[in-house]
Amino acid sequence: MARTRTLRGYRVPAQRSELRVGPAVAPYRAAVASRVSPASIWRAVIGPPLATERQQHERLNSAQALAILGSDALSSAAYGPEEVLRVLAPAGAAALALSPSIGVAIAVLVIIVATSYYQTIHAYPTGGGAYIVARENLGVSAGLAAAAALLVDYALTVAVSISAGVSNIASAFPQLHPWRMELATTLIVFITITNLRGVRESGRLFAVPTYSFVAALACTLVGGAVMAARGTLPHVATNPPAEMRALTAFLVLRGFASGTAALTGIEAVANGVKAFREPEVRNASRVLLIMAAILATFVIGVLLLAHQMGVLPSDQETVVSQVARGVFGNSPFYYWVQISTLTILVMAANTAFADFPRLAAILARDEYMPHQFANLGDRLVYANGIAVLGLIAMALVVVFGATVHHLIPLYTVGVFVAFTLSQFGMVRHWARVRGNWWRTKLGINAVGGAITGIVGLEVGLVKFADGAWVALLVMVIVMAGMRYVRGHYELVRRLLAVDRARPVRRITRHRVIIPIGDVHRGVIEAVRYAQAISDDVTAVYVAVDPEASDDICARWERNVPGVPLVILPSPYRSVVRPILDYLDRLQAESEPEALITVVLPEFVTRRWWDGFLHNQTALMLRLALLYSRRRGRRRRVVADVPYYLAR
């Protein structure tokens, strides 16, 4: 048995693997557990930490992956067809008669893009999608453009999906219509917390709503087709648009451009290959093809039924709601469709929560985003990326009032930028690596790239004045920000390189300065620490209130004899500036190799929220000392000496 020694109730074994905690620790642990702190609240919300070896078990099977990574694409059947009708309706019946044909064109585009991404999955099984493909084959600028487009698209995906879901439920319950923004922000908070709890847990939670929507909409389309075959399909009574327009080719193109919002989310599977269980490539490919087939069927079916029933878009009731009401009436099946639509649109946001953090982590590892995004959280998810995405999405919902057709013009531009760069990147990939059937594969990606490029250009031109320019501007800003981050990390690496360091020289003098605001036990502890590291210790007090200086001096001489106290006048009542000026004077009078250590006494309250009741002078002084860049201020050390308050 290993030898042990006892230290204040702890049993410390000779081997670390045999570490045990003695009974004296139990009361302490119970006391800590009973305290309410931000950490304890956080742990109660997101659950206990998961060990790293469980990461493989947190991956998704095909059924869960279709629910998480496919929900964005599938849910677009709930609002993509409506955007087509919203554009065509002012031109009358002749324009609306073209909506099924536009639906077929969108479905063909879905199949082309899905086929192209099928090849991307097999060529790049590690994931990363458009960013990795474009960076490796077209260069860094193309890769950053694809990454910026995807990041913007993911943020808009959350805002659009949640807003569309709230609109659908408000169609069934009109009394909720004035509360759309509040409902949307609440749902974003809920889905953010759910994703912070872990991938597998969100997969289990979201699988049922996704498949419920697929079943509900499929029943609606089948029921509508049967009624149409029997001649019993009702005609929905709707009010015509207040403003009528002429039917032009530009209007048709604009309707098609609005409908291409249905393509958002197709790239999610290719971006998240590493989220699948093994065999990853086979599972990801299968999910992609199933998702594309369902989406294409739904887009055509909804537009065809809406045309047959004479459905027109309305701010009070969605197209899917009108179609379902016409097929099922006000029966429970109608409410099943509406509730399922709401849930799938909420789940669609989950696709972005799965892919945005993963792409941000890849960019962070390449040093184009802050390193914090690459940190895997204690629930084996990229928690920083999830939290940031939630905050951005809530801001979008608030700014645009949770209104879908205000967000849609910003939405699809980024999708086609990523699509096009990815496809042309694959063309370059096949031309470079070749292999079996490389000409056929190159041709598929070339056709896909050409079509998505043309459609993307058309979408950008048609929707530019409606708000697409905002999305393009944000992408440019994000790209500039990523280049700035990379430049910063390269500069830091160069400045920290050992070969640039000066020869080590001995410190000739070590002076310790202790700023104080009062004389208390926390200051006494700081003085003890200062005297342990240097014999040259000086305290400084900023006389904001001159009348209090005499009292401070008297108490200092009585409690801390032998340590000089310097009184700094402050006619403008500043605390930080006089201390910085005093340190500058000391530095100027000292020899080059002298060192000044600033010891900051700071008491810590028993409860974290009690800290807000006290001035944060030590914090402000610490920040000022750390980030002062004036020449001569860099040879300083800042040390905190906390004193923990206890009864």
Sequence and secondary structure as in RCSB ss.txt:
>XXXX:A:sequence
MARTRTLRGYRVPAQRSELRVGPAVAPYRAAVASRVSPASIWRAVIGPPLATERQQHERLNSAQALAILGSDALS
SAAYGPEEVLRVLAPAGAAALALSPSIGVAIAVLVIIVATSYYQTIHAYPTGGGAYIVARENLGVSAGLAAAAAL
LVDYALTVAVSISAGVSNIASAFPQLHPWRMELATTLIVFITITNLRGVRESGRLFAVPTYSFVAALACTLVGGA
VMAARGTLPHVATNPPAEMRALTAFLVLRGFASGTAALTGIEAVANGVKAFREPEVRNASRVLLIMAAILATFVI
GVLLLAHQMGVLPSDQETVVSQVARGVFGNSPFYYWVQISTLTILVMAANTAFADFPRLAAILARDEYMPHQFAN
LGDRLVYANGIAVLGLIAMALVVVFGATVHHLIPLYTVGVFVAFTLSQFGMVRHWARVRGNWWRTKLGINAVGGA
ITGIVGLEVGLVKFADGAWVALLVMVIVMAGMRYVRGHYELVRRLLAVDRARPVRRITRHRVIIPIGDVHRGVIE
AVRYAQAISDDVTAVYVAVDPEASDDICARWERNVPGVPLVILPSPYRSVVRPILDYLDRLQAESEPEALITVVL
PEFVTRRWWDGFLHNQTALMLRLALLYSRRRGRRRRVVADVPYYLAR
>XXXX:A:secstr
   EEEETTEEEESSGGG    TTHHHHHHHHHHS  HHHHHHHHH S   GGGTGGGSB HHHHHHHTSHHHHH
GGGTHHHHHHHHHGGG HHHHTTHHHHHHHHHHHHHHHHHHHHHHHHH TT  HHHHHHHHHH HHHHHHHHHHH
HHHHHHHHHHHHHHHHHHHHHHSGGGGGGHHHHHHHHHHHHHHHHHT HHHHHHHHHHHHHHHHHHHHHHHHHHH
HHHHHT          SS     HHHHHHHHHHHGGGGTTTTHHHHTGGGB SSHHHHHHHHHHHHHHHHHHHHH
HHHHHHHHHT    SSS HHHHHHHHHHTTSHHHHHHHHHHHHHHHHHHHHHHHHHHHHHHHHHHTTSS GGGG 
  TTSS HHHHHHHHHHHHHHHHHTTT HHHHHHHHHHHHHHHHHHHHHHHHHHHHHH  TTHHHHHHHHHHHHH
HHHHHHHHHHHHHIIIIIHHHHHHHHHHHHHHHHHHHHHHHHHHHH GGG        EEEEEEEESS SHHHHH
HHHHHHHH SEEEEEEEESSHHHHHHHHHHHHHHSTTS EEEEE TT  SHHHHHHHHHHHHHHS TTEEEEEEE
EEEE SSGGGGGGS  HHHHHHHHHHH  STT SSEEEEEEEEE   
